[in-house]
Amino acid sequence: LKKKIIFENKPFLTIDDVVELTGLKKSSLYNYMNQGLLSFYKINNKKVFFKMDDISNFIFNKKNYYKSKTEMRQEALNEYLQLDKIV
């Protein structure tokens, strides 16, 4: 929790900050950056920085979300009930 508070007070995060915050490897972060999946800022074509909002958006992206079995069952039930009303 302390780390999160420290990071939230920083206007920009370094790649090392993001590694510490997320637990991802630098190589993974660079891959996500190259794929255009992770927004970043580059100063003088060398130093890379990130905004906390961009990191949060990346982590909590819908593509990274996996539904629980309960959610999947509920969706299936809802679809079944909708189909039952049509027929």
RAQUIFEN-V691315 format. One record per backbone hydrogen bond with DSSP energy under -1.0 kcal/mol. NH is the residue of the N-H (numbers start at 0). CO is the residue of the C=O. Records with the same first field share a line. If there is no record, write none. Layout:
NH=CO + CO
//
This chain:
4=0
5=1
6=2
7=3
8=4
9=6
12=49
17=13
18=14
19=15
20=16
21=17
22=18
28=24
29=25
30=26
31=27
32=28
33=29
34=30
35=32
36=31
37=31
40=48
42=46
45=42
46=42
48=40
49=12
54=50
55=51
56=52
57=53
58=54
59=55
60=57
63=60
64=61
71=67
72=68
73=69
74=70
75=71
76=72
77=73
78=74
79=75
80=76
81=77
82=78
83=79
84=80
85=81
86=82
//
